[in-house]
Amino acid sequence: MKEGPKLTISDFQSIKSNEELIEVVKKKGISIEKVESKIKYENELKLLQVELVKLQQWIAKNNKRVAVIFEGRDAAGKGGSIRRFTEHLNPRTMRLVALNKPTEVEKGQWYFQRYIKELPNPGEIVFFDRSWYNRAVVEPVMGFCTENQYKKFLVQVPEFEHMLYEDGVVIIKFWLSISKTEQLRRFNARNNDPLKRWKFSPVDKKGQELWDKYTFYKDEMFSKTHTTYSPWIAVKTNDKKKARIECIRHVLSQFNYEGKEESKTILNPDPNVVMRYYRSVNHLD
């Protein structure tokens, strides 16, 4: 089969801007839809990351405490979204929390205890790649907690989050929503990529066969823990790039930080992608 036109190393060496790249692609007769989409995404992401830097500086200056929680099924895009948030932030006033399974000592503690020490300090923003909500979905689905532990969690978590709210901690809770078909596609892609194969765990393998069970516990979590002071924000993530952009926009829209009015891009999220739980009638999962 005859191969179509391709970009060469010399082409890339001569290209100095996105505009020049598009011109070279056009001249060679290469389809430019994906190239243009990628460039548009990167340009928009950069503008939003500039705003995130402003937001972080405002948080530090005003001693605010912000916790951004990312939950969702396996392969929904939690890690990728967090990377786009944190890529250009100052590590001195930003942290990523991704806890391993609890130790024997932690298993004997109050469930929230190991998360409390990870909460943001004054002037800090913390990103949780999964959180205390493990007990709401993953643990009961996989049998990692008892029925009594699960029920106690659902009673305690609104009270726990209300105490944080009253003390001035801002909590933003994202649920990244992915379809069953797209999850399977991403699982297969991980297995076929030696650089991403480490992401695929035994728990992931059961994600498809236990899909309906995950759905049941997810819906229970929403109904019991979605509150006015700590609402769930559902994000459609079949389009990962779109989801990342809209997650950042949602966070930026929650604060009146210095320099916000000088933004060169839209800061309000697309309501067809990002929505409060009660509006999420047609969520993907």
N, C-alpha and C positions, 0 to 999 in steps of 0.2 A: 504494500500500500504506500502510495506516495505521500510523504509528510508535507504538511502545510508550512507556510512561512513562520520563521521563529526569530526572536531577538537574539543577537549575538553579544559576546562580551564587549566587543568594540562599540556596539550600539549603546550599551549601558555606560561605558566609559565616556561617551560623548554627551550623554544626557545630563543636564544640569537642573532641570525643573520638571514638575508634573506636566506642564504644558508641552514641553519638548518631548516628553515620553509619549503623550497622546499623538503628537504629530508623526513621530517615528512609527508608531503602531498603525496609524492610518495609511502611511505611505507603503507599508509592507503588506497591507491588506489583511491585517489581523483584526479579529472581532474586538471591539473596544468596550463593549458593555461592562464586562467584569473589571476591566482596568479603570474605567471611569467611576464605577461603583466603589472600588477600593480607594481611589484617590479622594472621592467625596467623603467617605467614612473617615479616612485618616485626617483630613482637614478639619472635619467637624469635631472629631475626638480631641485634636490638639487645642481647638478653641475652648472646649469644655474643660480640658485639663488645666488651662490657664485660670479658669474660674475656680477650679478646685484648689489651686494654690492660694488664690485670694481668700477663699473660704477658710482654709487651714490657718492662714495668718490671722484672720479675724477671730477664729476659735481660740488660738493661742493668746492673742492680745487681750481677749475678754474673759479668759479662764472658763470657757464653756466646756462641757463634757458631752461628747457625742458618741453613741454606739450604733453602728450600722450592721444589722444582722442579715446574713444571706442563708436562706433555707430553700429546699427544693429537692426533687428526686435526683438520683445519681445521673450525672452527665447533663444536668440542666444548665450548666455554665457558671456556677458559683465562683470557682477559682479564676476563670478568665475575666469575669466582671470585676472582681476585686483587683486584679492586676492592672486593669485600665484605670481604676480609681487611684491606686497608690503609686503608679509609675513615676510620677514627678513630685510626690509629696516629700516633705522633710521628715526623715525617719525619727528625728528627735521628739516630735510631737504627734506621731502616728504609729499605731501598732496593728499587726495582724495576729489574730488568735485562731488557731486551728488545733484544738486539744486532741490528744490521743485518747484511747479508751481509759476509763478510770483505773487507778491502782487499787490494790486491796484496801489500803488506808482510806482512799477517797470513797470507796464503796460504802464504808461505814460512816461517812460524814453526811450532814444534811446535803441533799442533792445539789442545791444552788451554791454550796460553799466554794467549790473549785472555780466557779465562774465569777464569783464576787471579786476575787483578787485580780481578775482580768478586766474589770470595768474601767472606763476612762478616768484618768486623773484630770485635775483642772488644766484647761488649755490643750486637751488631747482628743483625738478622734481615733476610735478603735473599730476595726473591721472584723467581724466574726464569720469565719468560714464554718458554718454550723455552730450551734449554740446550745443553750439549755433545752431547746426544742427537740433535741434528739429523743428526749423522753416522750414527746408527744406523738411521734410518727415511727422513726426507725426502731426504737427499742421495743415497743409493743408488737410491731410487725414481725421482728426477728426473734422475739421471745427473750430479749435482754433485760426485761424488768417484769415484776409481778403485776397482777391486775390492781392490787392495792397501791403499789408505788405509782402506777399510771394515774389512777383516780386522784390520789393525793396531789400529784403534780398539777393536774388540771384545776384543782381548787386553789392551790397556792400561787400559781404563776401570775394571775391577774393582780393579786395582792402584792407580790414581789415587785412587779413592774410599776404598780401604783406608788410604792414607796420610792422607787427610783425617780419616777416622774415628779413627785412632790419635792424631792431633794434637788431637782433641777437637771437631772440627766435626760438628754434627748435620745430617745430610742427610735430608730427607723428599722422596720421589719419587712424585708423583701421575701416573697415566695416566688421563686423562679419556676414558671409553669411550662412544661414540655409535653409534647404528645408521645404516645407509646411508640408510634412508628419512628419518630425522630430520635427517641432515646435508643432504640435498637440500632439505628443507622450509626449513631455516635459510638455505641458499644463496639460495633464491628470495626469502625475506623480506629478505635483505640487498640484493639487486638492486632490490627494489621500494621500499626506504626510502632516500631521498637522504642521510639522515644516517648511514647505515651502509654505503653503497655502497663507500666507501673500503676497507672490510675485505675486499672480494672481489678476489682477485688471480688472475693467470694460473695460479699453482700450485693455487689453490682449484678452478679450473675442471677440473683433471685429477683432483681427489680422487675423483670418482665413477667415472670410467672406469678409474682405476688402483687401485680399491678392493682387489682381491685381492692386488695387489703390495704395497700398504701393509700388508695383513694378514700376509703372509709375513715381511716385515722386522720388523714389530712383534713377532711371535712369536719370531723369532730374537733380538731385543733382550732380551726377557724371559728366555729360556733362558740367555743368556750373561751377563747383567748383574744378575740378581736374586740378591742375596746376603743372608746373615744380618745383616751390618752395614750394608747399604744396600738394603733390599727395595723392590720396586715395590708401590705401593698403587693398585689399580684402582678407579675410581669410575664408577658408571653415571650418565650425565648426560643421558639423554633428558628427564628432569625437571630443568631447570637449577636451580630454586630449592632443591629437595631436595638436589641434589648440592652446592651451595654450603654449605648448613647442615652437611652431613655431613663435608665437607672440613675445615671449621673445627673441628668436634668431634674429628676425628681428630688434628689438630695439638695441640689442647688436651690430649687424652688422653695425649700423649707426655711431658708435663712435670709435675713436682710443684712448681708455682709458688706463691708466697705468696697466700693468699686463695682458693685453689681450692675449699676445703671450704665456702666461703660462697656458692658459685654457686647461682643461682636457676633453673637449667635443667640438663638432661641433658648430660653432657660426653662420654659414650661414643658412638661412631658406630654407625649402623645397619649390622649386618653383611650385610644384603641389598643395601646400596648401596655400602659401602666395604669392600674386602677385600684381603688380600695376594694377590699374583699366583697363588700355588699354590692358593688357594681359588677363583680366578676361573674356574670351569668353564663357566659360562653367560654370559661377558662379551658385551657387545652387538656389538663389532666384531672 
